[in-house]
Amino acid sequence: MLTQKLAALEHEYEQVEAHLADPNIISDQGQYRRVARRHRELTPIVNLWREYCTLDTQARDARELLSDPEMRDLARADLDASEARMRAIDTELEVLLLPTDPHDPHDCIVEIRAGAGGDEAALFAADLLSMYERYAEGAGLKLAVLDANESDLGGLSKVTFEVTGDGAFRAFRFERGVHRVQRVPATETQGRIHTSTVTVAVLPQVEDAEVDLDLSEVRIDVFRSQGAGGQGVNTTDSAVRAVYRPGTPDEIVVVCQDGRSQIKNREKALVVLRARLAERERAVREAQERADRAAQVGSGDRSEKIRTYNYPQNRVTDHRLSGDVKNFPLETVVAGGLAPLIAALVNVEREALLQELTHAGA
């Protein structure tokens, strides 16, 4: 039991509660969101710690009564119950105090790109978008498409969307990587099974201060939105293209044409650009640390095959899991039922982190 650390977190919690009532913080929405997020993170830890302290006091009182013949049996029962719950709290706190991704509570940007497989890959990219829309809805999150490039058969060669809500990045971060589909494509006339791939990138949204973005290095272009079907397509030059360091090896191009307001599209484009810059920095750091992180669940590398959707066998296999737990019913998953799969990945990650901490403390 890390008594000093938990006592320090309780002190921080009390300070955070005071900040939540501070008019100056309430008037600053950005600062208020950060404080409220920290309050949500600390609440379960502090509640368990306070319960532990209460039980510890009860256990001491019960020990003192063990010498009283008339109270011995009752005191023993109380002591056993208190100690059992304290052991359970020890385990719960051990998990809650594990290192987490600092961006877990943040909103995120998700990019889906069709890979190998041509039109079939684009169709599967559209299927993944539909799956994520249902998953986000079930998780109480909001998903908004920012940009999409449709293929001739109604698939998506590329789509970028934003997911907002508490824990959006935490809910999607395990989706980073290559998703493989095995099925008979709609264009296949002889019933042969094809294998296609789609790449998914998940970028946490970052605060402006977290990324050093010099707007003088960004070229902003405006143009008329384009899309299939004609419905809902803007008829004004409200779409925005943000180009970071155009013409250099560092160039990044972001397009946002979802909103009908040029100003809002510009804001969203810069949000995506900051997220991509942060992702680029993260990739560099992870490349340097890859050997040290080999025991963790996945690296998030975009070349990593993380999951296979096998339609003939009605099965989804996540390759970061093992044994029977790695397979899930395909119909449930593609309908948005990702929660059990994500929970299994979280458990594996926690077990790996616990092993690392155990070995480090040995």
Salt bridges, closest charged atoms under 4 A:
GLU10 OE2 - ARG50 NE 2.88
GLU12 OE2 - ARG38 NE 2.77
GLU14 OE2 - ARG50 NH2 3.74
GLU17 OE2 - HIS39 NE2 3.62
GLU41 OE1 - ARG38 NH1 3.05
GLU51 OE2 - ARG85 NE 2.83
ASP56 OD2 - ARG60 NH1 2.71
ASP80 OD1 - ARG76 NH1 3.44
GLU83 OE2 - ARG63 NH2 3.06
GLU92 OE2 - ARG85 NH1 2.88
ASP101 OD1 - HIS103 ND1 3.67
ASP104 OD1 - ARG173 NE 3.08
GLU111 OE2 - ARG276 NH2 2.51
GLU120 OE2 - ARG183 NE 2.46
ASP127 OD2 - ARG183 NH1 2.87
GLU162 OE1 - LYS268 NZ 2.68
ASP166 OD2 - ARG40 NE 3.23
GLU175 OE1 - ARG307 NH1 2.72
GLU188 OE2 - ARG192 NE 3.31
GLU188 OE1 - HIS194 NE2 2.74
GLU207 OE1 - ARG34 NH1 3.55
ASP208 OD1 - ARG274 NE 3.59
GLU210 OE1 - HIS103 NE2 3.17
GLU217 OE2 - ARG245 NE 3.12
ASP221 OD2 - ARG219 NH2 3.11
ASP221 OD2 - ARG241 NH1 3.53
ASP237 OD1 - ARG224 NE 3.77
ASP250 OD2 - ARG245 NH1 2.91
ASP250 OD1 - ARG280 NH1 3.92
GLU279 OE2 - ARG282 NH2 2.61
GLU279 OE2 - ARG302 NH2 3.65
GLU286 OE2 - ARG282 NH1 2.57
GLU286 OE2 - ARG293 NH1 2.53
ASP301 OD2 - ARG290 NH2 3.77
ASP318 OD2 - ARG307 NE 3.07
ASP318 OD2 - ARG320 NH2 2.79
GLU349 OE1 - ARG173 NH2 2.76
